[in-house]
Amino acid sequence: MRFSDEFLTELRSHIDIEELIGKYTDIRHRGTRTPVALCPFHTEKTPSFVIYRDTQSYYCFGCGAGGDAITFIKNIERLDFTEAVKYLCEKAGMNMPTDEADDARISMRRRCYEANREAARFYHSCLSLPEAAAANEYIKKRRLSPETVTRFGLGYAPDRWDALLKHLKKKGFNEDELVSFDLARKTKNGGTIDAFRNRLIFPIIDLRGNVTAFGGRVLDDSKPKYLNSSDTPVYRKGQGIYALNFAKNNSGRQLILCEGYMDVIAMHQAGFTNAVAGLGTAFTSEQINLLSRYCDELFLSFDSDEAGRKATERALRLLKNAPIKIKVLDYTGEGKDPDEVIKEHGRERMQKVISRADNDTEFALKRAREKYDLSTDDGRLGYLNDAVEILADVGNAMERDIYTSRLASELSVSTDSVKTQTEKARKRERRRESTAEFENAAKAAAGEDSKIRNPDRKKYLRAAKAEEFLLAALIKNPDYLKKLASRLSADLFVTPYNRRFFEDISARIKSGRSLDISAFGNNAENDDISYISYLFTLGKFTDENPQGCEQCIQTLIAEKEKMSRPRTARGLSDDDWLKAMEAKRKKQQ
């Protein structure tokens, strides 16, 4: 659905973007005009996410995300444009405009939610069938109460090819829809069958209570053990968190990240209602950003086997720059996982495991210690070298001193020697970081900055920068278009990407349409609205006169002239080319 510029401007005037963003990330003020925050769209320790009150927009200098209130809600809540507008209308107490031509994508998402909800009901009802004996036996074996089964909506997919398919067809859904929703799948011979068969079903529910996908566990020895929904109009792997719809209500701002569905369910039944899990994929940065919105402290609760420890290490690497405190549960001597600990030893033992959780530094030191025989000098030296690298990564000086003293005592070496080696390691790391920063700056200067979406920017860097300046100046000062009309046209633009934006901006200026960032965002793609936000940000640094634009126009004229030269002459500088042309002219005389 498209909305008028007037409506979007009015909606924008009812929303304070700083207040809106503040519900998702802590905002810091470094003056009256430029609040900053840790970006909620990527992991960082230093705030690079800037909020502009005057334009009611934001731009992240770290990842390039940008836009207005609608764009922010669209991306943070994973909504499409119309759903984001509806969300903000409800917040602002405004009525949505009506449009008889319902957007096909909105309709598809709505149908997907409806089909998933009906499928969840069907699967749950199938637990009462005689053929669900194996599923109910499994539930009994895991000691799940009827209340827990109902709370999590567990169900059973019958061991038939088309049980769900027939049911949903009766409810008005067609085969093409069900295949696109991954509730049914096509066979090699062109038939259609249920996606899940003879499995215990775990509905996956989002933060708004919608069933978005399903996980299914086998009840025999077949493979794969777990089967999860593929991407659909309402679900993307690696973005959601299982049971966060329940756990987000936990007032302690603590979450326990488990490996699988059953661990989470067992934890909730035992009273640990802040337990969550990933969704059958490797832990992702998107999931970290989602978790950090709802917790200040995250406990990693992966299995005690080697695979679980490696999963913990992978998660710790991803969580390294997350703005949350990390702890790791150690199940050594207790059981394989939380489900086993609770069943074998009870809730109190599980609480003890949580209360003695290691922080990320302690976990890393334990893992390093396990690699060496500390009864030998070589073993102690090897462990010390690894430990020093770990301590060098600890940012808090007091915390570093505590572990330095502990390490020195454990290995019978002087505290000063450990401190000296740690400081050397920190200096090496700072040099590596400085080198990386220099390389990133060099890439940006060379046009390799991946945050700028223009695909031709690197190839025509000088022209692209001039084009960006012109676009930013026109957004900030629309009257420049008339002043520069005799010298500035779309044909002057070297990169097609910026030419497209110039055509849009100039058309808006000539027709008197809005140049507010919200007006540009009417169903625009994320990359486009982020680029517009970048141009708004760039506009804050443009001069309040058209002289800069004149210089940019001259730059584009010169770049166009270079492009028109014969291919063999394009590598020459302007002076060398002019000299070559003069020599050629004299030779012809």
N, C-alpha and C positions, 0 to 999 in steps of 0.2 A: 504494500500500500504506500502511495506517495502522499506527502503532506505539503501544504503550502508553506512558503517561507514565513508568512505572517504568523501561522500557527506555531511553527518551530521557534520563532523569535519570542512569542508569548510564553511558550512552555519554558524556554530557557530563562526568561525573566523571573519565573516562579521558583527556580532551583538555584540554590547557592552551591556552586561546584565544590568549594572548599569544605563545606559541611558534609556534602555527599561523599567525597573522597575520604574524609576523616573517619567515616564509619568502617573503612577497609584497611587503612594504614595510618600510623601516627604522623601527624603533620608538625614540622618544625618551622619556626618563624625566624628568618634572618633579616627582618625589616618589615615595613608595612606593606610592601608590594609583591614580594616574592616568597610565599610559603614554599617549603620544600618537604619532600618525604622520601622514604625508601619506596622504590617502585614496586607496586603490587603485581606487576607483570613479569618481572625477572628478579633473580636473587642478587642482592647487593648489600654491602655494609655502609657505604657512603651514599647519602641521598643525592640522586641525580634527577629525580622526578620533580618538576617545577610546576606550580599552579599559578596561573595568571588571572588575578581577580578582574582586571579591566576588560578582558575578552572572555572571561568565564571559560577558559580553556586550560589544557595541561600539555606538557611535552616532556618526555624522558630523554635526557641526553645520553643515557646508558644503552637503551634498547631501541629508541626511536618511536616508541608508542606515543600517540598524541590524539587530541580530539577535544570534544566537549562533553557535557554531562551524558548525552545520549550514547556517544561512543564509549564512554567509560563503563556505563551500566551494561551496554551490549557485550563488551568483552569480559568484564569481571564476573557477570552472571551467566555468560554464554547464551545470550539471547540473540534473536535476529533484530533487525532495525525496528520493525513494527512492535514487537514485544517489548523492546526497550522503551519506546515511546509510551506504550500503555503503562509500563511499570512506573515511569516518571509522572504520567498523568494522574495515576492513582495517588502518588506521593504528594502531588501538588494540588489535588482536588479539582482537576480539570477534566472535562469530558473529551473523549476521543472523537475525532471527526468520523463520519460514516462514509463508507465507500462500498458500493454494491459489488464491485469487482474484487472479491477477496483474493489476496495474494496467494498464488499457488503454493509457495513454500510454507506460508503460515498454515494453510489448510493441510498440507502434508504432515507438518509437525503435530498439528492437533490430532490428526487421524492416527499418527504413530503413538502418541500418548494414550489415546482411547484404546487402541489395539493392545498395547502393553498392559494397561489396567485390566482389560478383559481377560488377557492371557494369564495374568497373575491370579485372578479369581478362579479361572479354570484349573490351573495347576494346583492351587490350594484345595479346591473341592475334590480333586482326584485322590488326595490322601485318604479319603474315606472309601475308596474302591477296594474290593478284594485283591485286585492285581497289584495294589500298592503295599503288599505285605513286607516286601524287602525294604522299601523306603521307611515304613514305620518301625521295622526292626532296627534299622540303622539309627533312627531318631531315638529309640529306646536305649540302644547301646551307648549313645552319646549323652544319655541322661538329660534330654531336653524336655522341659515341662510343656504341657499344652499351651500355657500362656506365652511361653517363649516362641513356640512354633507360630502362634497367631501373630505375635508382635512383629516378627521378622517376615511374616507372610510366606513361610516355607511351603513348598508344594511338590508335586510329583508329575513328571512327564510320562504318560503311559508308554508301554513298550509296543507302540503301534506306529505305522508310517504316517498316518494323517489324522490323529485324534484331535490335535489343536486346530489343524487346518479345517476340518469339517465344522468344528465348533465356531470358529471365527467367521467362516463363510455364512453360517446361519445368522450371525450378528451383523451381516452386511459388508464385510470386508472381502476384497477380491484377491486372487493369487498374486498379482503383480505388486499390490501394496504389501502383502505379508512377506514377500521375498525382499522387498526394499527395506522392510522393518527388521529383517533377519529373524523373523519368527518361522519362516519356511525357507527352504532352499531347493534350487533346481537340480535335478539329477542329470547324468550324462545323456540319458535317452530323452530328455525334455520333460520329464514328469516333475511333480512338485511334492515334497515331503516335509514333515516337521523338522525344525532345526534341532530340537531336543527330544530324545526318546530314552525311556528307561533310566531317568536320572532324577536325583533329588534336586529341586529347583530353588535357587536363591534369587529373589527379585532384587534389583538394584534400584534404589530410590534416591532422587536428588534432593537438594535442600528445600525445594518447594513442595515436596511430597509426591512428585510425579514418578511413576515407574518408567525408567529409561532403558533398562536392559535386564539380562538374566545371566546367572551363572548356573551351571549344572554339574553335579558330581555323579560319577558312575556308581552303580550298586553291585557291580561284579568286578571282574578283573580286566575288563576291556580298557583300551586306551583311546584318547587321552583321559586321564583321571578327572580333570576338570575341563569343561568346555564353556567358553564365555562368548557373549554376543559380539558380533563384529560392529564396525561403525555404522550408524544409522542417522536419519535426520535429527535425532535427539540425543545421540550418544557418541562420544569419541573416546577411544581407549587412551589410557594414560592421563586422563584429565579429572576423573572422579575419584571419590574416596568412599568406600563401603561403610555404611552406618553413620556417616557424618551427620545425617539428618537427625539422628538421636543424640550423638555425642556433642554436637555443637551447643546443646543446652546446658552442658556441664559448666558450672559457675567457677570452677577452679582454674580455668584457662590452661588445663593440662590435658594432653591426649596421649594414648598408648597406641602405637602403630604396630599391628600384628601382621602375620604373614597371610592368613586366609580367613575365609568366612566363618568356619567353625570355631576358630580361636576367638574371634570377635563375639560370636553368639554366646559361647561359654563364659566369657568375661562379663558380658552384660547380665547374664543369668545369675552370676555370682555377685553382682552389685557393682562391677567396674564398668559403669555406663559411659565412660569416656574412651572406650576401645574402638578403634577403626582399622581398616585394612585397605591395601591397594586392590586393584581389580584385575589380577591375573597378568599384569605386565610389569616390566622393570620399573622401579621407582623413577618418577620424572620431575623436572623442575616445575611443571604446571601443578603437580600434586603438592609440592613443597609450598608454592605460593598460596594454594588453597588452604593448606593446614595452618600456615602462619597467620591467616586471618582469624583463626579460632583458638589458637593456643600460644602461650608464652614459653611452655616447656613441653618437649616431645620425648616420650620414652620409646625407644626402639625395642620391639619384642619379637625378634626372629628366632627360629629354631636353634637349638644348641649344637646341631651338627655342623660340619665344615661348610656345607652349602649355606646354612643360615648365617654363619660368621662372615662369609664372603659377601652375602647380601647386606649385612650390617655395614661392612667396610664401604661398599658401593654407596649405600645411603648416606654414610657420614661424609663421603667426598662431595656428594651433591648438596648436603646440608651445611657445608663448611662456612658459607657466607650468609646463611639464613639468619634472620633476626630473632631467633628463638634459641632457648637453652636446650641442649641435647643430653639425654641420658640413655644408657644401654642396660637392659635387663640381662643378668647372667643366670642361666638355668643349670649350670654345672652342679651335679649331685641332686638336682630337684626333679628333673624330668625333661622331656624333649621340647615341650611347648606349654603355653598357659593352660590349654585344655587338659593336658595330662596332669599338670601340677594340681589343678583344681579338683579333678576327679579323684586323684590318688591321695592328696594331702589336705584338701579343703581350702576355703577362702583365705584363712589366716596365713597359711604358708605362702600363698600368692601375694598377699599384702607385704610379707617380709621380703620377698624377691623384689618387689617394687621399691620398698624403703631402702634397700641396700644397693640400688642401681648405681652403676659407674657413670661418671660423666665421660664425654668423648675422649678426653686426654687419658683418663685412667684405663679406658678400654684399649686405646692405642698402645699404651705402655705394656698392658697385659699381653697383647698379641705379639709385641716385639720380644717380650721376655720369654715367651713360649718357644722361640726359635733357637735359643741358646742354652748351653750347659753352663750355668753360673758357678759351677764348682771349679771351672778352669779359667785361667787368665784370658785366653783367647775368647772364651764365651762372655766373660764380663766386659771385655773391650768391645766386642761386637754389639752387645746389648747397649753399652754406653753410647756408642756412635749412633745407633738407631734412636735411642731415647733423646739424645741431644737434638736431633732433627725434629722430633715430635715437640719438644719443649720450645724450640725456636718458633714454632707456629702458634704458640699460646700468646695471645695479645695482652692479657692482663698481667702486669708486672708482679703483683702480689701472688697471684696464682702460680706464676712461673717460679717465684722464689720458693714457694712451698714444695713444689715438685722437685726443684733443684736440690733442696736440703734432704728430701726423702731419698732421692736417687743417690746422692753422695753417701748417705748413711748405709743404704742397702748394698752398695758396691765397695764400701770402705775406701773411698777416695775423698779428697778435699772438696769442700763446697766451691771454693774459688776456681778450681780446675774445671768443674762442671759449668760454672757461670761463664768462664772464659770461652769454653768450647761452644756454649749455647749462643753467646754474643757473636762469635765468628759465623755460626750458622745463620743467625738473624741478618747479619750484614750481607752474607751471600744471597739470602732470599731477597733482601731489599735491592741488591744490584740486579737480580733477575727481574724483579718487578719494574725497576726503573727502565731496564732495557726493553721490557714488554710495552711499557707506556710509550717509550720513544718510538718503538716500531709501529704501535697503533696510531700515534700522531703522524708518523711518516706516511702510513697508509691513507689516512684521512686527507693529508695534503696532496697525495698522489691520486686522489679520487677513488680510493678503494674502500671508503667508509660504507659498510653494508647497511647502515641505518638510512641512508638516502637511497630511495627506491629506483631512481632514474637509471635504467640499464646502460645508458650511453655516457654516464657521468665521467667514468674513468677515461674513456676514449677521447672525450672532448671536455676535459676538466675546466679549462679557461672559459670556454663558451657556456658550459653548464652553470658555473658560478655566477656569471654575468646574468644569465637567464633567471636564476634563483633570486638575485637581487632585484631584478625588474619586477618579477611576480610579487615579491614581498612589498615592494614600494607601491605597486598598483593597488594591492589590497589595503594598505595603510592610507594611501592618498589617491583615491579614484580619479580626482581631477587631473592627475598627471597624464592620463590616457589621451585627453583632448589636447593637452599641451605638446604631447609627443607624437600626435597622430601622423604627421607628415613623414616621420622617420621610423616609426615603430609599427611593425605588422607581424602577423604569424609567420610569414615567409622568412623573416629575419632570424627566427629561432633555428638553432642547429639541431637540437635533440627533439625528436618527436614527442617524448614524454612531457617536456616543459611546454612545447607548442600546444599540446592538448589543454593544459591548464591555462595558458594564455588565452586561448579561444574561449574557454568557459568564463574566465574572469572578465575579459573585455566585453563579452555578450551580456554579462550581468550588469556591468557598469552602464553600457549603452541603453539597456532596457530599464534601468533603475531598480533592478532586483537587489535583494539583500546580499551583503558581503560578510555577514556574520558567519562564524564557523559552523553554526548549526545548520545554516542554509546549504552549505556545501555537503553536509553529512546526510542529506536525504537519500538513504539507501546506498550510500557510497561504500566501496570496499574499504577494509581496514587500512590497506596501504595508502589509498588515496587520501583518506581523512588524516592519517598520520602525517603525510607530506604537507597537507594544507596547514596542519598545526605547526609543522616545522617552518613554513613560510610566515605564519603569524609571529612565531618567535623571532625569526630573522628580521622581520619588519621592525622590531623594537630597536634594532641597531642601525637602521637606515637613516640617512640624513633627512632633515625636514625641508629639502629643496630638491629640484629635479636634476641638479648637476651630476649626481652619482648615476642617474639613469642615462644621461647623455654619454658618460664614459662607458657604461655597459653597452650602449648601442654601438659606439665606436669599436668596442671589443668584438661584438658580434659581426660587424661589417668586416673587420680584419680577419676573423675566423672563417667567414664565408668566402672571402677572397682566397685564403689559403686552400680551402677545399676545392676551389675552382681551378687551381694550378694543375699543370700536368703531374701525374703521379711521381715522376722522377724528381720533381722540384719540391715536393711537399715537405721533405725533410730539411729543407734549407730554412734558416732564420729569415725574418723579413728583410734585414739589411743585405744578407747574402743574395737573397732572391732578387732584390732591386738591382744589385750590382750585376747579377747575371743577365737580367733583362736589359740593362744599359749596355753591357758588352755586346749582347746579341743585336741591339738596335744599331750600334756603331758598325758592327760587322756587315750589316745589311746595307749600310749607306754607300 
